[in-house]
Amino acid sequence: MMIEKTFRSHDVPSTDRFDAWRKRLGRHVSPLGSGSDEGEGFRAETRLLRLGGSRVWSTTVDPATIRRTPELVRQSDPGVYTLILPLRGESEVAQGDREAVHGPFDMHVLDSSQPVHLRLLGGPSVYLIGADVPKAGFPLPPPWMDQLLTRRLPGREGVGALLSGFLMQLTDDSQSYRSSDGPRLEAALLELLTALFAHHLDANDSGAPNSARHALVLRIQAFIRQHLRDPQLTPPAIAAAHHISVSYLHRIFQGEGTTVSSWIREQRLANARRDLADPTLRDTPIHVIAFRWGFPRAADFSRVFRNAYGIPPRDYRDHARLNPALPASHSVTPAK
């Protein structure tokens, strides 16, 4: 079964329910200030699923106010982007200099590194699904993500409908998944989030003067991820597939603070590391996994893996076998 944690207010004495819920959020998400007018009648049920280094959660809760002040941000910052999918009720949200009101299926994204004020409204209760994904290693850089904070991202059409359907299915049927499914489900979540955010960034010409270039970068990155197993995945092949020169390809990756080759290597390493931690692949030889992800020489793979993650691939697999939480707790960005 998936690694899951559940909180139900009716399991707690009525006088302690709200405080217990607030402390549970602080322990598993981040420290929060909060309030409710429900008093001893406060009701909440929250479920948390671990998907590798990401979390998906659902909560049914009475109207409440949630705050992360600058002091709480300084106290603890999990370094995540949080996508919220309201399914019942409304949320009034303020982050940075933006304020918005969102109803059912009005998805929106927040940044844990910035103060936020969130009011959950509607009766008799509010129902939300959310996803927390680590900012470190997320495909889109912070300046792009800043443009999306608090914006309405429709969840009933296009890519938004795909993402909302994925989240609802995942939370409604969590008993059907095994712990080993977590990394694969996380990869699917990240792909859908990236597609949704890229779609809205590309449409936001006024806020993104380089949106055409941004869109090209995202298309190239998606192309690379789709062809990671191809030994002919080289800068000339990538440039030809996108009708640009090799020199221009190198320039746009330099604008992202990396190189084409480094980015390909990082993606291949991340996929190889995921397979090494997958218990269903425990009998697959390491050199086979290395070859599958574009490392034809086992010695080269071992050296590059150790340089990136500080541990040889064989030791990483052994530790992951003994500790299923290892992929989340060792979420290290590969060295450039």
Protein Blocks (a to p, Z undefined) as FASTA:
>chain_A
ZZdddddfklpcfklmmmmmmmmmmmmmogcddddfklmmpccddddddehjbccddddd
ddddddddfklmmmpcghiacddddfbdcddddehjbdcdddehiacdddfkbccdddde
ddfbdcdddddddfehpabdfklmmmmgopacdfkgcjllmmmmmmmmmmmmmmmpcfkl
mmmmmmmmmmmmmmmmmmmmmmmmmlmmklmmmmmmmmmmmmmmmmmmpmklcfklmmmm
nopafklmmmmmmmnopafklmmmmmmmmmmmmmmmmmklmmpcfklmmmmnopablklm
mmmmmmmnopafklmmmmmmmmmklmmmmmccddZZ
